[in-house]
Structures are given as C-alpha cells and as structure tokens.
Amino acid sequence: MCKTYEVFDGELKVLEDVVFELAESEFMSISGASGSGKTTLLNIIGGLDRPTSGRILVFDEDLTNRSEDFLASFRCSNIGFVFQSYNLVSTLTVTENVAFPMEWLRKPKETIENRVGQLLEIIGLQQRAEHFPFQLSGGEQQRVAFARALANDPPLVLIDEPTGNLDPKTSLRIIQLLQKLKNDGKTIMVATHDSQIIDLADKRFGLENGKLMEENG
C-alpha cells in the first residue's frame, strides 16, 4: 500500500510499499519521527483516508473503494479511534460525547446510559459527566476520547500518540488503560514514542522514509 500527496512542487510520498498483517487480539506499536506517516497509516486503516495504491482489508472487508457512508457505518461498529488532538465535540458534555457513537447506531436509551456509566467508571471521570471539554484538563480529555472510542465495544482500537502531551502521572493512567484493553483481547494499533507503551506491544514497527519495518525486542 502506498500513499502520496500532491504538493505545490510535485508529489510527497508518505507511505511506500507498506505491507503488514495484524491478528485478532494483537497489540502493535508504530514509532517514527514526526511527519513519518504514523497518523496517515492509522487514518487509512480506520477508513478516514484512502491509499493512493494498494488495498486495505480490515476483518476481511476491503475498505479501499467503499463509499463514505459504508466506511462511517463500518468504523462506528468495528473501529475505535483515539485521536492525538482528542477531537471531542466542544458543545457536548462528557456524557454526550461518549454517548454519540451509540446514538449514531440508534441503540436503546437505557443501553446507552448504562454503557456511558460503565465507561466513565473505567476512566475514573464519573464526577465530570456533565462537564464540557473546555472544563477538562488535557489528560481528562484524553480519557474521555478513550471512552468514546470504546463506546460500541469495537474489536479494533486505533490510538495516535496517547501520552505525547501528558505528564508522567496521567501517562501512567493511560498506560494502565491500554494494559486493560490488551487484557480484554482488543486488537490495538498505537502510534507512540513512549517506551512503556512499546513494551506492551506484541509487534513493534518503525516508520522511516515511508517504509514500515518490524523491530526486534
């Protein structure tokens, strides 16, 4: 799979001949310098972007040329995405942000309320349920982003630099959450420079000059 962007003076090749396979319940880390293509790779796997060439198969579903409506529905049911910038909806409370993916699938109100309560307990933010994103710290917003990503209990979770902007104490809480997801059997892809997160991974890859290479140890 390749990804090239058109730029003012030609083409910028971000990903080149990327080939990998991730089995169910495996944890994969991707490291690399800023701008190496980690976020682009996650976006393509999650159906938020498309490769310039090649194919993307997720759970035996070829996402390469599917419609935006199909991708949105597939993503909502099968993929949880934790963005580096959190991407919480500023006009929604914590509860409403976490509930949103379930409402999109039109789940029953009682199911949604129970799941939101469960997730807020997991991330330790029950007391922030009716707060808005601007009233939260960066670490709290990150935890809400995790809860939203897990709302529909997706089998695949894509996570972009989860501890990149956090203090050590908050980072540890996120690492513990990742450990729980691993123990729960989630399939996980995480872009990170954090050695503690990389240590959790079953497969460790590096991105350099558009090439994805598996790393030992």
Residue, then its C-alpha position, 0 to 999 in steps of 0.5 A: m500500500c502506498k500513499t502520496y500527496e500532491v504538493f505545490d512542487g510535485e508529489l510527497k510520498v508518505l507511505e511506500d510499499v507498506v505491507f503488514e498483517l495484524a491478528e485478532s487480539e494483537f497489540m502493535s506499536i508504530s514509532g517514527a519521527s514526526g511527519s513519518g506517516k504514523t497518523t496517515l497509516l492509522n487514518i487509512i486503516g480506520g477508513l478516514d483516508r484512502p491509499t493512493s495504491g494498494r488495498i486495505l482489508v480490515f476483518d476481511e472487508d476491503l475498505t479501499n473503494r467503499s463509499e463514505d457512508f459504508l466506511a462511517s457505518f463500518r468504523c462506528s461498529n468495528i473501529g475505535f479511534v483515539f485521536q492525538s488532538y482528542n477531537l471531542v465535540s466542544t458543545l457536548t458534555v462528557t456524557e454526550n460525547v461518549a454517548f454519540p457513537m451509540e446514538w449514531l447506531r440508534k441503540p436503546k436509551e437505557t443501553i446507552e446510559n448504562r454503557v456511558g456509566q460503565l465507561l466513565e467508571i473505567i476512566g475514573l471521570q464519573q464526577r465530570a459527566e456533565h462537564f464540557p471539554f473546555q472544563l477538562s484538563g488535557g489528560e481528562q480529555q484524553r480519557v474521555a476520547f478513550a471512552r468514546a472510542l470504546a463506546n460500541d465495544p469495537p474489536l479494533v482500537l486505533i490510538d495516535e500518540p496517547t501520552g505525547n502531551l501528558d505528564p508522567k502521572t496521567s501517562l501512567r493512567i493511560i498506560q494502565l488503560l491500554q494494559k486493560l484493553k490488551n487484557d480484554g483481547k482488543t486488537i490495538m494499533v498505537a502510534t507512540h514514542d513512549s517506551q512503556i507503551i512499546d513494551l506492551a506491544d506484541k509487534r513493534f514497527g518503525l516508520e522511516n522514509g515511508k517504509l514500515m519495518e518490524e523491530n526486534g525486542 
